[in-house]
Amino acid sequence: MGRRGRNDNSLFQHPRSRDQPGGWVEIQKQNAAFEEYYKAQDIVPESEWETFFDKCKQTLPVTFRITGTSHHDALQIRDTLVNEYVPFLKNITWEGEEVEPPTKLPWYPDGLAWQIRVGKTVIRKSKPFARFQRFLVVETDVGNISRQEAVSMIPPLLLDVQPHHAVIDLCAAPGSKTAQLIEAVHAVADPTGIVVANDSDHKRSHMLIHQVKRLNSPNLVVTNHDAQLFPRIRIADEGESYLRYDRVLCDVPCSGDGTMRKNINVWRDWSIHNGLSLHQTQINILNRGLHLLKPGGKLVYSTCSLNPIENEAVVAQAIRMWRGKVRVVDCAELLPGLVRRKGMTSWKVMGKDKQWKDATEDGMPASCFAQGDEVELGVENCMRVYPHDQDTGGFFITLFEKVAEAADTAPAGPLKRKAKADNVLEQNGSDKRAKAESDASELEPIHSEADPQPLAPKKKERLPRDANEEPFKFLSADHPTIENCWKFYSIADDFPRTSLLVRNATGEPVRTIYYVHPQLHPVISLNDTKVKFIHAGIKLFAYQKTLEGICPWRVQSEGMAVLYRHIARKAGDAVRVVRCGLDTLETLCHVTFPKFNELKDKEFLNQLLALTEGCVFLEVDVGEGDKPIVFPMWRGRGSVNLMLPKQDTAELLLRVFKIENVPGNGNKQEHATPAESTDAPAETESEAPPTAEQTETDVAESIETA
Ligand SMILES: C[S@@+](CC[C@H](N)C(=O)[O-])C[C@H]1O[C@@H](n2cnc3c(N)ncnc32)[C@H](O)[C@@H]1O
């Protein structure tokens, strides 16, 4: 019996949460067509078939990553896990059986990815596991831990993203790999790199935004295009200067049959049609990615499918199209500890009529077939990851390097309208959904006659901008509102004030002021009529009417780190920074709006009294040699309030003060909620909540597009 579309998520659920009723369906873990197809493909030696196939039917272990744009913080969470939880999870037996403690994924850098194989009953009934579950839930709630399939963590690692890189993730939703790319760019403070995350599905793009928002990256922009036609992005006012990327991720839509261990629907729904119908879209997306890539840049093509038609056949076709200009990198030395197989250099092709085909038969595109040049093309350097090798899902990854610029393939080069292809495979559902606002003729490169041509995705009508998507408008650096905020918060002149923007047609600050990294300024301002941007920037300030007369622009927690870096600390300035120790922080976590006369730390009180009402930056000393932790705080008329979401407060209490409470329920004594208090601004965000509910990252890598 399996529950449709749900996985065993018990380790990450609040202990009291209940499953929604309904939805039970019986799905048998067998599919004769799947078995026949993959046996005939020899994807594993005959002697391994039983082991492979048995593993495919077993439930996948839970895996998670310690996340965040601060590597330092991630290492601290890892150390908490390693020192305060894992030792208590060893040598536990349950009903006579030894329970396996969590283990590190050996190939993931810095011990930041983990795997757990443990049943629900143990978690509920064994105290150390119940305590461990609370830790996971609390850290997941604040985004410090993310559940993600082990194999899905591989592509971003192979890209080796650096903080100065321009990166594009062409099929990004719901964003588990985008999160890794953003984290890599933020390996240093204030990096100059940017991440463009794109998905053709509008709803899923909003899931992506929700998922990566917690990383608070001003270097991220989210777009909503068909990746096959991803538009060129102009980056200079004059001339033909377009953005080229150091790193490209093509984690393409696929049949997803490698996810059969968590998506049991694969067993019911698998058909040869799924992979065949995506083959051409996959070639087109990879081809577009290679166009967007800088010479010397790297691209990963990946799928969660085992099917050579979606994998090696696509890769081989791309190398033929780009012969001499791209190569497949041998990754044997990368990610030591990861068991992987070589790419296949021969395979069979089955038609939709379930008959094996031969290359001479009409109706099947030549690119589906192995053509005898696969070894020469380096297809063996592709990587296959199989479920029985290290207890994972199935996955396929190829790392490309662009070794030379093709004068005739540069996105900025001369363009011509392509001849109509006559043997177009039926395009998949996601393609039907795609919004191809961009001018396709602009995107198609001139190929030499000898180059095989990619089949053209059909040009669609230009769609009107989605009415719900407000435009991004930059504010002038000397706008009176900006002047006012800068003075009130003592922000230094080195802050890039030209990178502040609003999201409304008037271009006036009404509700929220956002900040994007200056590198994104031309990306947004020069392309807003051609590129459909749906997210950019982090919130710095939100307007609050009740604060007129003070400074009505409240600092937002996602903008804290950026603003804090630029606070002017000139002697004599009424800098809005106060400092306290861990004791006071603990009080502020427990009590909402403690009155001034309730504060024990008189030095802290004096600092508050020296300031006017409004937002302040609270620096907390955590120990000698360590940088203080900084929080936004409200200095009211007679009280203070730590402006933290309740999940963050619960996390602080658990991790820093070792106080275990019911996770997610908040821990503060409710003297008054911020909204009720007459002394402070409402805590509610001025922006609408995310339009799409958060979903698990692993669901997204499913066969949704099949
Ligand atoms: C395998 S999922 C990507 C998973 C994602 N990289 C992650 O790690 O969370 C494939 C994504 O491609 C999107 N997609 C499908 N067709 C597309 C197209 N033509 N252009 C861009 N995105 C597309 C789907 O909406 C889906 O979100």
The ligand as a Tripos MOL2 file, in Angstrom:
@<TRIPOS>MOLECULE
LIG
   27    29     1     0     0
SMALL
NO_CHARGES

@<TRIPOS>ATOM
      1 C1         14.0590   17.9460  -13.0940 C.3       1 LIG1
      2 S1         13.1420   19.3670  -12.7900 S.3       1 LIG1
      3 C2         14.3700   20.4580  -12.1870 C.3       1 LIG1
      4 C3         14.7100   20.2420  -10.7600 C.3       1 LIG1
      5 C4         15.5590   21.3600  -10.2040 C.3       1 LIG1
      6 N1         16.7650   21.5460  -10.9700 N.3       1 LIG1
      7 C5         15.9180   21.1250   -8.7670 C.2       1 LIG1
      8 O1         17.0140   20.6610   -8.4750 O.co2     1 LIG1
      9 O2         15.1090   21.4210   -7.8810 O.co2     1 LIG1
     10 C6         12.8840   20.0020  -14.3860 C.3       1 LIG1
     11 C7         12.2690   21.3770  -14.4110 C.3       1 LIG1
     12 O3         12.2640   21.8020  -15.7650 O.3       1 LIG1
     13 C8         11.1360   22.6130  -15.9680 C.3       1 LIG1
     14 N2         10.9260   22.6520  -17.4170 N.ar      1 LIG1
     15 C9         10.2670   21.7860  -18.2100 C.ar      1 LIG1
     16 N3         10.3760   22.1650  -19.4970 N.ar      1 LIG1
     17 C10        11.1340   23.2740  -19.5120 C.ar      1 LIG1
     18 C11        11.5830   24.1550  -20.5280 C.ar      1 LIG1
     19 N4         11.2900   23.9210  -21.8030 N.pl3     1 LIG1
     20 N5         12.3060   25.2290  -20.1650 N.ar      1 LIG1
     21 C12        12.5970   25.4780  -18.8560 C.ar      1 LIG1
     22 N6         12.1980   24.6830  -17.8560 N.ar      1 LIG1
     23 C13        11.4810   23.5960  -18.1850 C.ar      1 LIG1
     24 C14        10.0450   21.9530  -15.1750 C.3       1 LIG1
     25 O4          9.0370   22.8890  -14.8500 O.3       1 LIG1
     26 C15        10.8130   21.4570  -13.9630 C.3       1 LIG1
     27 O5         10.7080   22.3820  -12.9220 O.3       1 LIG1
@<TRIPOS>BOND
     1     1     2 1
     2     2     3 1
     3     2    10 1
     4     3     4 1
     5     4     5 1
     6     5     6 1
     7     5     7 1
     8     7     8 2
     9     7     9 1
    10    10    11 1
    11    11    12 1
    12    11    26 1
    13    12    13 1
    14    13    14 1
    15    13    24 1
    16    14    15 ar
    17    14    23 ar
    18    15    16 ar
    19    16    17 ar
    20    17    18 ar
    21    17    23 ar
    22    18    19 1
    23    18    20 ar
    24    20    21 ar
    25    21    22 ar
    26    22    23 ar
    27    24    25 1
    28    24    26 1
    29    26    27 1
@<TRIPOS>SUBSTRUCTURE
     1 LIG1         1 GROUP 0 **** ****
